[in-house]
Amino acid sequence: RNGTMSRFALSPLPLAYDEMVHARTPSPEHKCRYEQSGTWMNQQCHVVKRLDAICVQVYHDEAGAWHLHSKMAPPLPDHILVPSFQRHTFGCDVASDWHPAEYSTDRCWGPQHGQADCVAQQAEDQIIQVTVRSARDPFIRAGELVGSNLDFGMSKGTQRAYGFTMLVLGVCLGLVPVIRLYLACRPTIRSKWADSDDDTKTIAYGDGVSSDGAATAGVYGHTPA
């Protein structure tokens, strides 16, 4: 930058390394080979990791010189031993705790792996992708905010669509208990209406019959013949 040449160096990174992983049970020897892509040796499952890519983030000072920009790594328990080449924190991916080196499991390692695709892979050169990013790169900032999956959540349009769908479903589901309640209360309502109609007719005509079958007084106080 501004005609300034910057140089920075990384500590040596292994092209491949052996890692002992927890063997799955039951039948750990079988699962080590076919599920974990490892080799069973000395009652341990050994998995080889190959170096695939290196990504570092840099920043420039006031003079325009570029330097490696380290992040703060999360604390690890004391019983976990981290190799020295995995302690650097100037990588580009928050998912790897900002380690600059990216490794993948080499499923073709070991004397028992003789598949055709493994033979072709062993004949090819190991290609390592090297990337240099600025510490102000929006990709790195997005990883800090939302994580390595870069999921920013649903858009406003999607939220409105989901909300409208949930509203329609809620109304449809709410109609069922309302209809059941109405059907359960309808006989009671009808009986009340029938009683009120009988009372209205009695008041209008003024006729009635006593309990012993005798006629009661008429509307104007005259006893009916």
Secondary structure, 3 states (H helix, E strand, C coil): CCCCCCCCCCCCCCCEEEEEECCCCCCHHHHHHHCCCCEEECCEEEEEEEEEEEEEEEEECCCCCEEECCCCCCCCCCCCCCCHHHCCCCCCCHHHCCCCEEEEECCCCCCCCCCHHHHHHHHCCCCCEEEEEECCCHHHHHHHHHCCCCCCCCCHHHHHHHHHHHHHHHHHHHHHHHHHHHHHHHHHHHHHHHHHHHHHHHHHHCCCECCCCCECCCCCCCCCC
